[in-house]
Amino acid sequence: MTDNGEIIAQPVIQLRELGLAAAGAAAVRAAARLGLADALGEEPAGAAELARAVNADPDTLQRLLRALACYGVFAEQPDGRYVHTGASRLLREDTPRSLKDMVLWGTEPWTWELWGHLDEAVRTGKAVFPELHGMDFFDHLHAHSPESAAVFDRAMTQSSRLSALALADRLDLGGVGTVVDIAGGQGHVLATLLERNPGLRGTLLDLPEVVSGADARLQPGGALAGRATLLGGDCRREIPVQADVYLLKNILEWDDESTVLTLRNVVRAAAPGSRVIVVENLVDGSPELRFTTAMDLLLLLNVGGRKHTRAGLVSLIEEAGLTRAEVRPVNSYLHLVESVVPERG
Ligand SMILES: C[S@@+](CC[C@H](N)C(=O)[O-])C[C@H]1O[C@@H](n2cnc3c(N)ncnc32)[C@H](O)[C@@H]1O
């Protein structure tokens, strides 16, 4: 209620906040770039002390902290000093479950440029990135934005840390000799599967620039190097690997044509009976609808892709020629679809 007794209705509050939601994303990005979470230790600290530590203007840092505290990122004590919350701790670099690079990735400069074109993309149903930059998103990232590419690779590893153990629990690889992780990023998931299954050998396939920065455990001299092969390549062009299990996690969310092309390349390379495991966040199976629908729209803008519904993903898998598709949960927000490479017709 305002001073003159006027009641501000919830829809008004909701829409005013939504219209300025970019400020929340900008604030958390600023905190990550300033290293604010690393500067705050276990003892409460005031804005002036934190400002000295991160080389910022004290009054303005106080304003940033106040804005972040509204979202539960840092908390203000009655004495005006700040302490960590669960969310602010995840912005620290030294925490094993850090999400700092995921925050940076979701707020990279190219994202702000793309959001402004969302209405256009909704009209055309197409990505806007290629039109704005004259080339595909991943090509541009590696050719012109190496810093953003590095943030992306680290963010994917941070994201995989959240789910790799659950996936290893859910995936029965007993008696399986070989697995290939297609577009497997820097290989955190593959390394987890190899550690969990001592008889397993694995190949990491991703773009050459990504594979060259693979997880140290998979690199020559690493603990798993004897059972790992690193392969730079383009899975839309060819998947030159024979394996018992083909894993595709969070890659078949680009345009549908690339999805079917990639899966057909699997069918071409694999022996009949090989298992194909697709892991995705499904829009109709998500407890985090705000995150999943936001990613769905961002994927539209950058790669002309989407987060799938269960039926939509199964239909693309079948269109590519795979059979016996079965959907199972991996954890609270990821599903896997297991299918089989059929006998050749
Ligand atoms: C969303 S990330 C997922 C990474 C990993 N599977 C995970 O779940 O953490 C998509 C990955 O696809 C890779 N990628 C993009 N285009 C590719 C292509 N044409 N061939 C192979 N990998 C590609 C990217 O480099 C990136 O590592």
PDBQT file of the ligand as one rigid body, heavy atoms in Angstrom, charges set to zero:
ROOT
HETATM    1  C1  LIG A 401      25.550 -27.124 -24.921  1.00  0.00    +0.000 C 
HETATM    2  S1  LIG A 401      27.184 -27.754 -25.116  1.00  0.00    +0.000 S 
HETATM    3  C2  LIG A 401      27.059 -29.333 -24.378  1.00  0.00    +0.000 C 
HETATM    4  C3  LIG A 401      28.384 -29.907 -23.989  1.00  0.00    +0.000 C 
HETATM    5  C4  LIG A 401      28.298 -31.249 -23.243  1.00  0.00    +0.000 C 
HETATM    6  N1  LIG A 401      27.663 -32.273 -24.016  1.00  0.00    +0.000 N 
HETATM    7  C5  LIG A 401      27.624 -31.061 -21.908  1.00  0.00    +0.000 C 
HETATM    8  O1  LIG A 401      26.493 -31.507 -21.754  1.00  0.00    +0.000 OA
HETATM    9  O2  LIG A 401      28.233 -30.419 -21.039  1.00  0.00    +0.000 OA
HETATM   10  C6  LIG A 401      27.235 -28.103 -26.848  1.00  0.00    +0.000 C 
HETATM   11  C7  LIG A 401      28.563 -28.605 -27.343  1.00  0.00    +0.000 C 
HETATM   12  O3  LIG A 401      28.447 -28.860 -28.737  1.00  0.00    +0.000 OA
HETATM   13  C8  LIG A 401      29.689 -28.540 -29.340  1.00  0.00    +0.000 C 
HETATM   14  N2  LIG A 401      29.441 -28.417 -30.786  1.00  0.00    +0.000 N 
HETATM   15  C9  LIG A 401      28.807 -27.407 -31.418  1.00  0.00    +0.000 A 
HETATM   16  N3  LIG A 401      28.767 -27.640 -32.741  1.00  0.00    +0.000 NA
HETATM   17  C10 LIG A 401      29.391 -28.826 -32.944  1.00  0.00    +0.000 A 
HETATM   18  C11 LIG A 401      29.663 -29.604 -34.105  1.00  0.00    +0.000 A 
HETATM   19  N4  LIG A 401      29.244 -29.199 -35.320  1.00  0.00    +0.000 N 
HETATM   20  N5  LIG A 401      30.326 -30.778 -33.967  1.00  0.00    +0.000 NA
HETATM   21  C12 LIG A 401      30.734 -31.181 -32.731  1.00  0.00    +0.000 A 
HETATM   22  N6  LIG A 401      30.501 -30.487 -31.592  1.00  0.00    +0.000 NA
HETATM   23  C13 LIG A 401      29.827 -29.324 -31.704  1.00  0.00    +0.000 A 
HETATM   24  C14 LIG A 401      30.105 -27.299 -28.617  1.00  0.00    +0.000 C 
HETATM   25  O4  LIG A 401      31.483 -27.029 -28.775  1.00  0.00    +0.000 OA
HETATM   26  C15 LIG A 401      29.717 -27.651 -27.185  1.00  0.00    +0.000 C 
HETATM   27  O5  LIG A 401      30.768 -28.268 -26.505  1.00  0.00    +0.000 OA
ENDROOT
TORSDOF 0
